[in-house]
Structures are given as structure tokens and as C-alpha cells.
């Protein structure tokens, strides 16, 4: 994967495989094969803290994914300890995208498609592709320990973004939403998610819980003030959702 330093207003990453050309419909995003460029000023709704806590994926893969929780150390504690030991701050959003791609490619890998529960739901390889790609860009969002949402882009509202990018019906968008925040994460896969998301410095929190408008979620730091986070989500402007929907018109 190639990460190209550009002017501060532009992000460029070359992924191992091409992203869906439908990303071009999202304001500020341009996809040419494996190359993606993001115009920061055009893409983000809020961009207040362009720094991220990350761990190198190779280390997470080799040292954490096979770690086993015990009666004394839960998987969340394993992940937190790993982040404390190996976490570092980067102000390079392209590096964040590169790490996020590795994490989401692991989480939403096609080998899971043979599981009976997912077959019954009608989950297909293209649905996992959606989660891999949108999950990668979701990593650029940021939530502070205080619970304040400091960085927000269209991928935060990932089911709505998927409708635009991949041309989903409302029912398919709801399926992708349910996969991400509920059905997908049985206990085994939830444990995988806790470990893999250590690469992005935190854990997956579903901002859409108890809501019906598919507002999505984010990877947030361990210890974040979730009460304040919930209050922040109430102030998510409907205009942001409308702007994402408008990209498909």
C-alpha cells in the first residue's frame, strides 16, 4: 500500500485493491482504480482535531489477534493494554486509512460467508466489501475522551453512504446497518473486533443504537464519556444526512 504525502488539504492513498467507483459520488472523494484522493475541505462536515491514535497493524496481527482472555484479563483489557504499550499519535490521515484498511479487511473477510446465520440473512460478498470500504473511511472520524465528536465525514453515516456509493435499496442499507451494529458481531466476531480495532486506538461504538435513522457509529477511545457522546449525537445535524443523500441525486 502506498501512502503519498500531499498538501494539508488533500489525502491520497493507494489501496491493495480498487475501491468501488461509486465513491466518486461522495463530495470530496475521487477514486481511480486503487488510488483514492480526499479533499479535506470538501469531504468533512467537522474537522477539528486531525490527529489519531493508532497501532501498527503488523503488531496487532502478530501479537494481539491470537491473545486469549482469561478470568483475570478480559479481551477489552488485553486491547487496552496493547494500545497503552504500542499506541502512537499520527497526524497523517493517509496512514490512518492504510491501517484501517488492514483492520477492516480482516474483520469483514469473505470466509465468514459460509456461516449459516449469514447465509439465512442473505449476506453476500458485496455486502462485506461495503463494510470494508466504508469502515476504512470511518477511521478518519474522531471522538475525544470527553465524548465530543471532533471529526465527522460522510462515512460516519455509513448505511446512507452505502446507498449512494453502491446503489442500495432501503432494505439493503438496513441489512448493512444491522450487520455492522448487531447481527455480524456474535461473540467470536465481537472479540475479533475488539482486538482488531486496537489498531485504530479504541473500540467500536454504535451511535445508531436506539435510533432508526441509520446514523452509524465510530471507533472511539477506551474510556470515552459515552453519556456526552450520546448528547453530541443528538446535535448531529439532519442537514449532514441530507447532504450525504444528496450525493446520490
N, C-alpha and C positions, 0 to 999 in steps of 0.2 A: 504494500500500500504506500502510495506517495503522498506526502504532505508538503504543500508548496507555500512558503511564506509570501504573503501578499500585503498590499496596503491594509491598514487597520479596518477599513470599511468593507473588505472583501475576504471571504473564506474560500479556499479551494482544496478539495481532497480528491484523490483518485482511489476508488474502492476496488477490491479484488474482482468484482463482477459489476456489470452495468446495473444502474438503478432504473426504475420504470420511467419512461419518457413523460408520463403524466405529471411528474414533479414540476415540469415547466409551467404548469397551470398555477402553481403556488407563487404568489408575488415574491420576487426577490430570489427565486431559485432557477438555476439553469443547469440542465443535465445534458451532457454529450457523452454517450457511452458510459464508461466507468468514471468519468470526470464530473464532479458537481461543484458549482460555484454558487455562493450565497452572498447576496448584497445585504450586509448587516442592517443598514438604514431602512431598506425596503422590507426586509423579512420580519424583523422583530416588532412586536407591539410594545414591549418594555425591555430595555437592555441596560440595567443599572449596575451590574457587577460582572464584568467579563473576565471572571476567573473561576476555576473549577478545581475540586479536589478529585484526584484520580490515582489509581494504582496501575502499574504496567500490567497489561493483560497476560503476558507470558508468565509472570509471577503468580497471578491469581490462578491461572490454568494449572501450573505445575505444583503449587504449594497449597492452594485453598480448596479447589474443587473436590479433591479426594479426602479432605479432612472430615472427620466424623464427630458429631456431637456426642456428649456423654451426659450422665446425670448431673455432673458438676458444671459443664460448659455447653450451653445451648448453641445452635448454629448461628444465631444472631450475635452471640458473644464472640464466637470464632471470627465472624466477619468484622466486627467492631475492632477486635484486637489486631486483625490483619491491617485494617485501614490505619489504625494508630501507628503501627510499625512501618508500613510501607507507603502510606499516602503522601502525596506531594501536590502542591498547587501549581497549576499551569494557567497561563493567560492566552494560550494558543487554542482557539476553538477548533481548528482543524485536527489537532492532536486528540481532542475530546471525541470528535466524530470517528477518528480511526479506532480508538479504544472501544467506543460504543458499538461500532460495527462488529467487532470480535465478540463482545458480550452478547449482543442480540442474536448473532449468527449461532452461537452456542445454545442459547435459551430456546429459540424457535426453530430448531433443526428438524428436517423432514423425517427423521427416523421415528418421531412421535406419531406420525400419521397412521401407523398400523395399530394404534391403541383403539380398542372397541368403542370407548366413550366418545372419542373424537370422530370416529367413523360415523357413529349414530348421529352426531350433530351436523354432519356434512362438511367437516373441516377438510379443506383441500390445501395442496402445496401453495397455491397462490395466496391463501389467507396467511400462511406463515411468512411468505415473502413480504406481505404488507406489514406485518408486525416487526419483522427485521428492519425494514427500511424506515418506517415511521419511528420505531423505537430508537433507531440511531440518531435521528434529528431531535428527538425528545431530550436527549442528553444535554443539549445546549440550554435547556431551561434550567433555572436555578431557584432554589428556596433556601433562605437563610435560616440559621438556627433559631432566630426569633419567630420564624413562621412566615415572614414576609416573602412574597413571591417577587423576586428581583429581575428575572429574565423570563420572558414569555414570547414564544413564536407560534405559528400556526400548528406545528406538530403537537403542541400540548393537547389541543382538541383533536386527538388522533382519529377517532371514528369519523368525524366530519371531514377531516383532511383526507381520509381514505376514500370517502365518497367522491371527492373531487379528483384525486390522483388516479384512482383505479376504476372510477365509474361505477361505484357500488350502488345498489338499491338501498333503501332504508333498512330493509330486513337484513341484508348482508352487513351493513355498517353496525347494526345492533349485535350481530354474531361476532364480529371482530372485537367490539367493545366488551362483550361478555367473555370472550376468550381471554382478553387481556386482564380483566379485573376479577374474574371469578372462575369460570369453568376450567380454564387452562391450568390453573395452579392447584392441582391436587398436592398432597403433602410432599411427595417426592420432587415434583417440579418446583414447589414453593421453596424447598431447601436449595435447589439449584439456583433459583432466582436470588435468594439472599446472598449466596456465595458469589455468583457472577456479578451482581450489582456492586460488590465491593470495589470492582474496577472503576466504578463511577462514584465512589466515595460514600455510598449510602444504601438505602433500601427503597423498594418500590412502594409508593403510597398512591392510592386511587382517589383522586379528587372527585370522581364522579359518584362515589358511594352515596346512596340515599337521594340521588338526583336522577332525572330522566332525560336530561338534555345532552348526554354524552360529552361532558366537558373534559374527560380524560384524567390524566394524573402525571406523576413525575417521580423520579428517583430523588429522594430527599436525604439530608444528613441524619445519621443516628442522633437522637436527642432533640430533634426539631420540635418546636412548640406546635403541636398539631391543632390545638384549640385556636391559636392565632392563624394558622394555615387555613383552617376552615372559615374563619372570618374573612380572610383575604379572598377566598374563592367566591364568597357571596358578592364581592365587588368586581368580579370578572365581568367586564362589560359585554353585554349581549352584542354590541357592535363588533367585538372581536370575532365572535362566532359568525356573525353575518358577513364579515369580511372574508373569512375562510370559505364560506358557502358561495360567496360572490365570485370566487376564483374559478368556479366551475361553470359560470354562466357565459 
